[in-house]
Amino acid sequence: MLRWVFLILTCFFVSIYGFQAVKIVTKNIWVYVAYWLITILVFANFMYRYTNFVRGESFTHAHGYALAFLFTWFLPIIFIGLFMLGEDLFRIGSYALNKIAGNEVDTNGRRQFLSKLALGVAAIPFASFLYGITRGKYNFQVIKHKLYFEDLPDEFDGYKITQISDIHSGSLESEKDIAYGIELANQQESDVILFTGDIVNTKAEEMEAWIPYFSKLKAKDGKFAVLGNHDYGYYAYGSDKNLNQKNHLGIEAVHKSIGFDLLMNENRRIEKNGAHINILGVENWGSSRHFPKKGSLKQASENIGEQDFNILMSHDPSHFDYKHMELNKSDHNNHDIVTNETNIINFEKHMHLTLAGHTHGMQFGLEISFLGIKWSPVKYRYSKWAGMYKEAGKYLHVNRGFGYLAFPGRVGIWPEITVIELKKGTKNA
């Protein structure tokens, strides 16, 4: 109850400050009416959708758009409010000093300038969020990397991998745009396609309508997948083991229908002219106590040689270098028993390349590659949250996701299709 009171009061005061800027810029009564009408409708719709919201089970597209409209409308108003608050504090201080000095100061001109500036600045996030929830979520980007390994078998020099992640089929809407994204993935003509988890939001049935689309993904050496934290049913069924088991069987069937070889702490050998590399896949393992921890590197790496070249799929990037892995108890939500699992960089067998997803880049941030700018709030939760990383001689790639979750849009962090080409030797050779 307290959080709702806090939210109501926050939105009310923010709206008041935003309205001050509008009043200074225009005297049109219809603009005032429109401002408050939109404010009330956006907030009322959000309250209506979320006051009785049950996590996972009842989440719909209507919930997602209620959240999106709240962000789209109130975030720009917050920007305006910060400008106006700063001007008010300056004006109060200036008034006090000039009162003491006996001076008269006219601040109306400055206030009008700052109001126009605030509205101009606020237009940037407003337009960005509008684009994000209409087109940004389907603004698929093909991101390419070329990685060099001295111990890569000669036969796999130039081998291409397409990675996709986090489809979140329960959120998808546009058949045309999804078909385009799948065709874009196929255009890369990679040797293998690797999907790194979260095929649904909560339930296997969410994917049924999309099977004909994703079954069109093609790769000559096959399509492999692992499970993500959303693929276990806990968001919908909690601790109900029977429903979770039924959902789990449904998830397995969905992967099979698409043509994915689902690796659950398993490995597969890709052979070429007598040489081979290994594709390994572990079930979900991450640092959060709220997510299932069923991944086992030991089990997944059984029967692979010490000198083999290995590509690992693990949904959660925190598995790569998490520092406190020694757990042996039921997790917070009693999902399953957490095993003693080492992190990937310290594992006894060398994982040359790990592919992960999970973070989505929070679907919000700023990336300008030629300026070296890469930022999202998710970086304060996950140190490795998007793109390619290298540590202890091992690579980790975190895919930004194919779909989207909860917030039905993307702002600055676009949906990603990753293409990784393996090369023999060193980059400077």
C-alpha positions as a printed Julia matrix, in Angstrom:
429×3 Matrix{Float64}:
  0.0     0.0     0.0
  2.79    2.4     0.9
  4.43    2.0    -2.51
  1.21    3.04   -4.24
  0.89    6.1    -2.01
  4.5     6.99   -2.79
  3.91    6.54   -6.53
  0.74    8.65   -6.49
  2.41   11.49   -4.59
  5.5    11.38   -6.79
  3.5    11.53  -10.01
  1.32   14.31   -8.6
  4.21   16.59   -7.63
  6.11   15.84  -10.84
  3.01   16.73  -12.86
  2.58   20.0   -10.98
  6.15   21.01  -11.8
  5.75   20.0   -15.42
  2.61   22.08  -15.67
  4.48   25.15  -14.45
  6.66   25.04  -17.56
  3.63   24.58  -19.81
  1.88   27.59  -18.22
  4.88   29.83  -18.77
  5.26   28.86  -22.43
  1.58   29.07  -23.45
 -1.7    30.55  -22.24
 -3.84   28.23  -24.36
 -6.5    26.67  -22.11
 -6.86   23.65  -24.42
 -3.19   22.82  -23.97
 -3.79   22.84  -20.21
 -6.79   20.56  -20.57
 -4.87   18.17  -22.84
 -1.92   18.06  -20.43
 -4.02   17.08  -17.42
 -6.31   14.78  -19.38
 -3.37   12.75  -20.71
 -1.7    12.76  -17.29
 -4.81   11.42  -15.57
 -5.58    8.83  -18.25
 -2.03    7.48  -18.35
 -1.8     7.18  -14.58
 -5.33    5.81  -14.15
 -4.7     3.15  -16.79
 -1.49    2.11  -15.04
 -3.22    1.89  -11.65
 -6.1    -0.09  -13.14
 -3.73   -2.64  -14.68
 -1.36   -3.06  -11.77
 -3.2    -2.64   -8.47
 -4.37   -6.27   -8.62
 -1.51   -7.53  -10.73
 -0.28  -11.08  -10.1
  3.29  -11.58  -11.32
  3.67  -13.73  -14.41
  0.27  -15.4   -14.56
 -1.8   -12.34  -15.42
  0.7   -10.22  -17.39
 -0.77   -9.18  -20.74
  0.06   -6.82  -23.59
 -2.25   -4.32  -21.88
 -0.02   -4.39  -18.79
  3.04   -3.83  -20.96
  1.57   -0.83  -22.73
  0.29    0.66  -19.49
  3.89    0.58  -18.25
  5.18    1.95  -21.55
  2.76    4.89  -21.55
  3.7     5.7   -17.95
  7.4     5.88  -18.84
  6.78    7.73  -22.1
  4.7    10.44  -20.45
  6.19   10.85  -16.98
  9.92   10.52  -17.73
  9.91   13.7   -19.88
  7.89   15.44  -17.16
 10.57   14.44  -14.64
 13.16   16.15  -16.87
 11.0    19.27  -16.93
 10.53   19.11  -13.17
 14.27   18.94  -12.56
 14.8    22.07  -14.65
 12.02   23.91  -12.84
 13.14   22.75   -9.4
 16.67   23.93  -10.09
 15.37   27.28  -11.28
 13.15   27.61   -8.19
 16.05   26.91   -5.85
 18.23   29.4    -7.72
 15.44   31.98   -7.67
 14.87   31.56   -3.93
 18.57   31.97   -3.22
 18.84   34.92   -5.58
 15.77   36.56   -4.07
 17.16   36.2    -0.54
 20.54   37.66   -1.46
 19.05   40.57   -3.39
 16.56   41.23   -0.61
 19.43   41.59    1.82
 21.27   43.86   -0.6
 18.12   45.86   -1.34
 18.2    45.1    -5.07
 15.24   44.41   -7.36
 15.7    41.5    -9.78
 13.35   40.43  -12.59
 13.58   36.65  -13.06
 10.64   36.25  -15.47
 12.83   36.29  -18.56
 15.14   33.6   -17.22
 12.2    31.46  -16.09
 10.59   31.61  -19.54
 13.88   30.67  -21.21
 14.4    27.72  -18.85
 10.81   26.55  -19.39
 11.32   26.45  -23.16
 14.66   24.73  -22.69
 13.09   22.16  -20.36
 10.32   21.38  -22.84
 12.88   21.05  -25.63
 15.03   18.65  -23.62
 11.96   16.66  -22.52
 10.99   16.17  -26.15
 14.06   13.95  -26.64
 13.06   11.12  -24.24
  9.42   11.53  -25.29
 10.25   10.95  -28.96
 12.72    8.2   -28.08
 10.17    6.24  -26.08
  7.5     6.69  -28.75
  9.9     5.29  -31.34
 10.99    2.54  -28.96
  7.47    1.16  -28.43
  6.45    1.44  -32.08
  9.54    0.59  -34.18
 12.55    0.33  -31.89
 11.63   -3.12  -30.6
 11.91   -4.45  -34.17
 15.01   -2.47  -35.14
 17.08   -5.65  -35.56
 20.83   -5.14  -35.68
 23.29   -7.66  -37.08
 26.42   -7.36  -34.94
 29.52   -9.14  -36.21
 32.65  -10.26  -34.38
 35.77  -12.03  -35.6
 37.64  -14.0   -32.93
 41.11  -15.52  -33.29
 42.25  -18.72  -31.56
 45.62  -20.38  -31.94
 44.21  -23.78  -31.01
 41.2   -23.66  -33.34
 41.3   -26.72  -35.63
 42.36  -25.71  -39.15
 39.17  -27.18  -40.59
 37.09  -24.64  -38.64
 38.97  -21.55  -39.77
 36.2   -19.18  -40.9
 33.45  -21.09  -39.11
 30.43  -18.84  -38.55
 28.03  -18.85  -35.61
 24.73  -16.97  -35.42
 23.55  -16.34  -31.88
 20.06  -15.24  -30.94
 18.69  -15.01  -27.43
 15.65  -14.08  -25.34
 12.83  -14.48  -27.84
 10.18  -14.0   -25.12
  7.4   -15.18  -27.4
  4.67  -14.13  -24.98
  5.54  -10.5   -25.71
  5.75  -10.69  -29.5
  3.05   -9.05  -31.63
  4.02   -8.23  -35.22
  4.22  -11.33  -37.45
  5.69   -9.26  -40.29
  8.52   -7.84  -38.18
  9.37  -11.17  -36.55
  9.45  -12.83  -39.97
 11.86  -10.11  -41.1
 14.13  -10.73  -38.09
 14.22  -14.46  -38.8
 14.99  -13.88  -42.46
 17.77  -11.49  -41.45
 19.28  -14.25  -39.3
 19.1   -16.69  -42.21
 20.76  -14.19  -44.55
 23.96  -14.51  -42.49
 24.34  -18.08  -43.8
 26.14  -19.21  -40.67
 27.27  -22.8   -40.12
 25.37  -23.13  -36.86
 22.65  -21.27  -34.95
 22.86  -21.08  -31.15
 19.91  -19.88  -29.06
 20.77  -18.93  -25.48
 17.45  -19.18  -23.67
 14.18  -17.54  -22.62
 12.01  -18.77  -25.46
  8.86  -17.78  -23.49
  7.86  -15.39  -20.73
  6.11  -17.95  -18.55
  4.33  -20.76  -20.41
  5.09  -23.13  -23.27
  1.79  -22.28  -24.99
  3.02  -18.73  -25.7
  5.31  -20.11  -28.42
  2.73  -22.17  -30.29
  1.7   -19.43  -32.75
  5.33  -18.59  -33.47
  6.63  -22.11  -34.2
  5.99  -21.8   -37.98
  8.14  -18.66  -38.03
 11.12  -19.76  -35.93
 11.17  -23.23  -37.52
 12.38  -21.44  -40.67
 15.75  -20.71  -39.05
 18.39  -22.58  -41.04
 21.99  -23.68  -40.46
 23.79  -26.57  -42.12
 25.34  -27.89  -38.9
 22.16  -27.57  -36.87
 20.38  -25.35  -34.37
 21.14  -25.72  -30.66
 19.52  -24.15  -27.6
 19.54  -23.92  -23.81
 16.93  -22.88  -21.27
 16.74  -19.45  -19.63
 15.28  -18.54  -16.26
 11.87  -17.82  -17.82
 11.67  -21.3   -19.37
 10.98  -23.15  -16.12
  7.41  -21.96  -15.42
  8.11  -20.45  -12.01
  6.81  -17.03  -13.03
  3.39  -18.56  -13.7
  3.16  -21.6   -11.46
  5.39  -20.8    -8.5
  6.24  -23.92   -6.52
  3.53  -26.11   -8.08
  5.73  -29.02   -9.2
  3.06  -30.74  -11.28
  2.27  -27.65  -13.36
  5.96  -26.83  -13.67
  6.71  -30.33  -14.89
  3.89  -30.15  -17.43
  5.14  -26.78  -18.63
  8.68  -28.13  -18.8
  7.6   -30.96  -21.08
  5.79  -28.37  -23.2
  8.94  -26.28  -23.45
 10.92  -29.31  -24.6
  8.27  -30.03  -27.24
  8.37  -26.42  -28.46
 12.13  -26.57  -28.99
 11.78  -29.85  -30.85
  9.03  -28.43  -33.08
 11.27  -25.52  -34.06
 14.16  -27.86  -34.78
 16.32  -26.8   -31.83
 18.5   -29.46  -30.22
 17.94  -28.54  -26.56
 21.11  -29.07  -24.51
 20.4   -29.61  -20.82
 23.85  -30.0   -19.28
 24.94  -31.81  -22.44
 27.35  -31.44  -25.33
 27.4   -32.14  -29.05
 30.35  -32.68  -31.36
 30.56  -30.86  -34.69
 32.87  -32.77  -37.04
 34.57  -31.57  -40.18
 37.13  -33.52  -42.22
 38.21  -35.57  -39.21
 38.48  -32.58  -36.84
 35.87  -31.43  -34.37
 34.7   -28.74  -31.96
 32.24  -29.1   -29.1
 28.98  -27.25  -28.47
 28.05  -27.37  -24.79
 24.85  -26.18  -23.15
 24.04  -25.86  -19.47
 20.7   -25.26  -17.83
 20.19  -21.91  -16.11
 22.8   -20.85  -13.55
 23.22  -17.26  -12.37
 24.02  -15.13   -9.37
 20.42  -14.26   -8.49
 18.82  -16.28   -5.71
 15.44  -15.84   -7.41
 16.24  -17.89  -10.52
 16.6   -21.68  -10.88
 20.14  -23.0   -10.65
 20.27  -26.28  -12.51
 23.37  -25.73  -14.61
 26.26  -28.15  -14.3
 29.51  -27.58  -16.17
 30.85  -30.95  -15.02
 27.88  -32.8   -16.43
 27.87  -30.78  -19.66
 31.57  -31.41  -20.27
 31.58  -35.15  -19.73
 33.48  -37.09  -22.4
 35.18  -34.06  -23.95
 38.95  -34.03  -24.29
 41.32  -31.77  -22.39
 42.58  -30.18  -25.62
 39.2   -29.81  -27.33
 37.9   -26.52  -28.66
 34.69  -25.66  -26.75
 31.8   -23.27  -27.24
 29.48  -23.01  -24.25
 25.91  -21.73  -24.05
 24.89  -20.45  -20.6
 21.91  -18.1   -20.41
 22.98  -15.87  -17.51
 26.3   -13.97  -18.0
 26.95  -13.86  -14.25
 27.83  -17.57  -14.53
 31.01  -16.52  -16.33
 32.86  -14.96  -13.4
 30.59  -15.0   -10.34
 32.8   -14.88   -7.26
 30.63  -16.68   -4.68
 29.61  -19.91   -6.32
 29.95  -22.34   -3.41
 26.31  -22.87   -2.47
 24.65  -26.02   -1.24
 21.13  -25.28   -0.1
 17.65  -24.64   -1.39
 17.43  -21.34   -3.19
 15.19  -18.44   -2.11
 12.09  -19.65   -3.98
 12.7   -23.34   -3.23
 12.99  -24.05   -6.94
 15.54  -26.81   -6.6
 18.71  -27.73   -4.8
 21.64  -25.52   -5.7
 24.76  -27.52   -6.44
 28.37  -26.57   -5.89
 29.11  -24.96   -9.26
 32.34  -23.24  -10.21
 32.3   -20.24  -12.51
 33.25  -20.62  -16.16
 36.61  -18.86  -16.11
 37.83  -21.1   -13.27
 36.42  -24.34  -14.65
 38.91  -27.17  -15.13
 38.16  -27.51  -18.83
 38.81  -24.55  -21.12
 35.69  -22.85  -22.48
 37.04  -20.82  -25.39
 33.82  -18.94  -26.04
 30.73  -18.57  -23.85
 27.47  -17.24  -25.25
 24.89  -15.69  -22.93
 21.86  -13.38  -22.99
 19.43  -12.62  -20.16
 20.08   -8.9   -19.57
 18.4    -7.49  -22.75
 20.65   -4.48  -22.11
 17.62   -3.55  -20.0
 16.06   -2.52  -23.36
 17.14    1.0   -22.47
 20.45    2.78  -22.75
 22.85    4.62  -25.0
 25.39    3.09  -27.36
 27.48    5.19  -29.74
 30.31    2.97  -30.89
 32.46    5.57  -32.66
 32.49    7.67  -29.48
 33.06    4.68  -27.23
 29.8     5.31  -25.37
 28.06    2.24  -23.97
 25.71    2.68  -21.02
 22.59    1.17  -19.56
 21.28    1.07  -15.97
 21.65   -2.72  -16.12
 25.44   -2.3   -15.85
 24.95   -1.66  -12.12
 23.49   -5.16  -11.79
 25.57   -7.07  -14.34
 29.17   -6.06  -14.98
 29.07   -7.89  -18.32
 25.76   -6.92  -19.85
 26.12   -6.54  -23.63
 28.7    -7.3   -26.28
 32.04   -9.12  -26.24
 34.29   -9.51  -23.18
 37.58  -11.3   -22.62
 38.99  -12.47  -19.31
 41.54  -15.13  -18.34
 41.98  -16.03  -22.0
 38.29  -16.8   -22.43
 35.64  -14.9   -24.38
 32.09  -14.1   -23.27
 29.48  -12.66  -25.59
 26.26  -11.26  -24.11
 23.51  -10.94  -26.7
 21.09   -8.02  -26.26
 18.09  -10.21  -27.09
 15.79  -10.83  -30.03
 12.51  -10.0   -28.27
 11.48   -7.92  -25.29
  9.89   -8.38  -21.87
  7.43   -6.34  -19.76
  8.23   -2.98  -21.37
  7.03   -3.44  -24.99
  9.82   -1.49  -26.59
 13.53   -0.73  -26.84
 15.18    2.64  -26.43
 18.79    2.86  -27.57
 19.44   -0.87  -27.02
 18.23   -2.62  -30.16
 17.32   -6.28  -30.75
 20.38   -8.22  -31.8
 21.4   -10.98  -34.17
 25.04  -11.84  -33.49
 27.41  -13.35  -36.04
 30.73  -14.64  -34.72
 33.4   -15.87  -37.13
 36.1   -18.15  -35.7
 39.57  -17.63  -37.13
 42.76  -19.64  -36.77
 45.78  -17.8   -35.36
 46.21  -14.45  -33.67
 44.69  -11.16  -34.72
 48.08   -9.58  -35.43
 49.37  -12.55  -37.4
